[in-house]
Amino acid sequence: MKLYFSRGSCALAVHIALAEAGLKYETEEVDLRVTPHKTASGRLYTEINPKGYVPTLVLDNSELLTEGQVVLQYVADQAPQKALIPKAGEFARYRLQEWLAFISTEVHKGFAPLWNPATPQEQKDAAWERLTTRIAHANEALNGKEYLMENFSVADAYLFTCLRWTGFFKKPLTAYPHLLAWMERVAARPAVKQAMQEEGLR
């Protein structure tokens, strides 16, 4: 499998999942800062993924899989012994999908106005205020728990990836102690360290 990623983007969650699953994979970075977007090898990225954003996972049979929360579930299902996702048909599977949907729509997309330099400061402030309510929900959910589910899952990889962005915007998470402790636990996992090192992240 081959993962197309942009450094520190939401694709980091898939990168972490691949490492956690112990699957064989290769990566290629996409420069989203230039238009048109190009891969590290100089290829036009839209020739690979017409949507033009990451992550993109190219399977061994050349099938293309996009959309982060879907790619995460696919990767997790390739290594059932790692328990990165509950089995299909179990109610816990829907709980995990509930987390993935929440992270995707309420947390990940909640950062969009902050990334856009054209967004007026007033709108950025309002977006952050809304985000803090979502962050507070995750903080409370982690009260007395090591991970979002019974054990580390792809939902943890996704939320960790998104909340790393608070550092870029200088938005400390000191008001969320359960979340801070969880961030440290996730960051200490060998597979997480591996994925971040492979992307040149600290």
C-alpha positions as CSV (number, residue, x, y, z in Angstrom):
1,M,0.0,0.0,0.0
2,K,1.0,3.6,-0.6
3,L,-0.1,6.6,1.4
4,Y,0.0,10.0,0.0
5,F,0.2,12.6,2.8
6,S,1.0,16.2,3.5
7,R,3.2,16.7,6.6
8,G,1.2,17.1,9.8
9,S,-2.1,17.0,8.0
10,C,-5.1,14.8,8.8
11,A,-3.3,12.0,6.8
12,L,-1.1,11.6,9.9
13,A,-4.0,9.6,11.4
14,V,-3.8,7.1,8.6
15,H,0.0,7.0,8.8
16,I,-0.3,6.2,12.6
17,A,-2.9,3.5,11.8
18,L,-0.7,1.8,9.2
19,A,2.2,1.7,11.7
20,E,0.0,0.5,14.5
21,A,-1.4,-2.2,12.3
22,G,2.1,-3.4,11.4
23,L,1.2,-3.4,7.7
24,K,3.7,-2.9,4.9
25,Y,3.4,0.5,3.3
26,E,5.3,3.2,1.6
27,T,4.6,7.0,1.6
28,E,4.9,9.9,-0.7
29,E,4.5,13.5,0.4
30,V,2.2,15.9,-1.4
31,D,3.0,19.6,-1.4
32,L,-0.4,21.3,-0.8
33,R,1.2,24.7,-0.6
34,V,1.8,25.0,-4.3
35,T,-0.8,25.1,-7.1
36,P,-1.3,22.8,-8.7
37,H,-0.4,20.3,-6.0
38,K,2.5,18.0,-6.7
39,T,4.0,14.9,-5.2
40,A,7.6,14.6,-4.0
41,S,8.4,12.8,-7.3
42,G,7.0,15.7,-9.3
43,R,3.7,14.1,-10.3
44,L,0.5,16.2,-10.5
45,Y,-1.4,15.1,-7.5
46,T,-4.9,15.4,-9.1
47,E,-3.8,12.7,-11.6
48,I,-3.7,10.4,-8.6
49,N,-6.6,11.7,-6.6
50,P,-8.9,14.1,-8.5
51,K,-10.2,15.5,-5.2
52,G,-6.9,17.1,-4.7
53,Y,-6.6,16.5,-0.9
54,V,-5.1,14.0,1.4
55,P,-5.1,11.2,2.6
56,T,-5.1,8.9,-0.4
57,L,-4.3,5.3,0.0
58,V,-3.4,3.3,-3.1
59,L,-4.0,-0.4,-2.4
60,D,-1.8,-3.3,-3.7
61,N,-4.4,-4.0,-6.4
62,S,-4.2,-0.3,-7.5
63,E,-7.6,0.6,-6.0
64,L,-7.8,4.1,-4.7
65,L,-9.3,4.8,-1.2
66,T,-9.9,8.3,0.0
67,E,-11.7,10.1,2.9
68,G,-9.9,9.8,6.2
69,Q,-12.4,8.1,8.4
70,V,-13.1,5.5,5.7
71,V,-9.4,4.8,5.1
72,L,-8.9,4.5,8.9
73,Q,-11.5,1.7,9.1
74,Y,-10.1,-0.1,6.1
75,V,-6.6,-0.1,7.5
76,A,-7.8,-1.3,10.9
77,D,-9.7,-4.1,9.3
78,Q,-6.6,-5.4,7.6
79,A,-5.1,-6.2,11.0
80,P,-7.9,-7.5,13.2
81,Q,-5.5,-8.9,15.7
82,K,-4.4,-5.4,16.6
83,A,-8.0,-4.5,17.7
84,L,-7.8,-1.0,16.2
85,I,-11.5,-1.2,15.5
86,P,-14.3,-3.5,16.9
87,K,-15.5,-6.3,14.7
88,A,-18.3,-5.6,12.2
89,G,-21.7,-6.3,13.7
90,E,-20.6,-5.5,17.3
91,F,-22.3,-2.5,18.8
92,A,-18.9,-1.1,19.8
93,R,-18.2,-0.8,16.1
94,Y,-20.9,1.9,15.9
95,R,-19.5,3.6,18.9
96,L,-16.2,3.9,17.2
97,Q,-17.9,5.1,14.0
98,E,-19.7,7.7,16.2
99,W,-16.4,9.0,17.4
100,L,-15.0,9.1,13.9
101,A,-18.0,11.1,12.6
102,F,-17.7,13.5,15.6
103,I,-14.0,14.0,15.0
104,S,-14.4,14.5,11.3
105,T,-17.4,16.9,11.3
106,E,-17.0,18.7,14.6
107,V,-13.3,18.8,15.3
108,H,-11.4,18.3,12.0
109,K,-13.7,20.6,10.0
110,G,-14.0,23.0,13.0
111,F,-10.3,24.0,12.4
112,A,-11.0,25.0,8.8
113,P,-11.7,28.7,9.5
114,L,-8.4,28.9,11.5
115,W,-6.4,27.6,8.6
116,N,-7.8,30.0,6.1
117,P,-5.8,33.3,6.1
118,A,-8.8,35.0,4.5
119,T,-11.1,34.3,7.5
120,P,-11.7,37.5,9.5
121,Q,-10.4,37.3,13.1
122,E,-13.9,37.6,14.5
123,Q,-14.9,34.4,12.7
124,K,-11.7,32.7,13.8
125,D,-12.5,33.5,17.4
126,A,-16.1,32.2,17.0
127,A,-14.8,29.0,15.4
128,W,-12.4,28.4,18.3
129,E,-15.1,29.1,20.8
130,R,-17.2,26.4,19.1
131,L,-14.2,24.0,19.0
132,T,-13.6,24.4,22.7
133,T,-17.1,22.8,23.4
134,R,-16.1,19.8,21.3
135,I,-12.8,19.6,22.9
136,A,-14.5,19.7,26.3
137,H,-16.7,16.8,25.3
138,A,-13.7,14.7,24.4
139,N,-11.9,15.7,27.7
140,E,-14.9,14.6,29.8
141,A,-15.2,11.3,27.8
142,L,-11.6,10.5,28.7
143,N,-12.2,11.1,32.4
144,G,-11.0,7.8,34.0
145,K,-10.2,6.2,30.7
146,E,-6.9,5.6,28.9
147,Y,-8.4,5.8,25.4
148,L,-11.7,6.8,23.7
149,M,-12.7,3.1,23.4
150,E,-11.7,0.1,25.5
151,N,-8.2,0.2,24.0
152,F,-6.3,2.3,21.5
153,S,-8.2,2.6,18.3
154,V,-8.2,4.5,15.0
155,A,-10.4,7.1,16.7
156,D,-7.5,8.0,19.0
157,A,-5.2,8.3,16.1
158,Y,-7.6,10.7,14.4
159,L,-8.4,12.9,17.4
160,F,-4.7,13.1,18.3
161,T,-3.8,14.2,14.8
162,C,-6.4,17.0,14.9
163,L,-5.6,18.2,18.4
164,R,-1.9,18.5,17.5
165,W,-3.0,21.5,15.5
166,T,-3.8,23.5,18.6
167,G,0.0,23.9,19.1
168,F,0.3,25.5,15.6
169,F,-2.3,28.0,16.6
170,K,-0.9,28.5,20.1
171,K,-4.1,27.3,21.7
172,P,-3.0,25.5,24.9
173,L,-5.1,22.5,26.2
174,T,-4.3,23.2,29.8
175,A,-8.0,23.5,30.7
176,Y,-8.5,19.9,29.7
177,P,-6.4,17.7,32.0
178,H,-7.8,14.3,30.9
179,L,-7.2,15.2,27.3
180,L,-3.6,16.4,28.0
181,A,-2.8,13.1,29.8
182,W,-4.3,11.2,26.9
183,M,-2.2,13.2,24.4
184,E,0.9,12.2,26.2
185,R,-0.1,8.5,26.3
186,V,-0.8,8.5,22.6
187,A,2.4,10.4,21.7
188,A,4.4,7.8,23.7
189,R,3.2,4.9,21.6
190,P,6.0,3.5,19.4
191,A,3.9,3.4,16.3
192,V,2.9,7.1,16.8
193,K,6.6,8.0,17.2
194,Q,7.4,6.1,14.1
195,A,4.8,7.8,11.9
196,M,5.7,11.2,13.2
197,Q,9.4,10.6,12.6
198,E,8.7,9.4,9.1
199,E,6.9,12.7,8.4
200,G,9.6,14.7,10.0
201,L,7.4,15.9,12.9
202,R,8.4,16.4,16.5
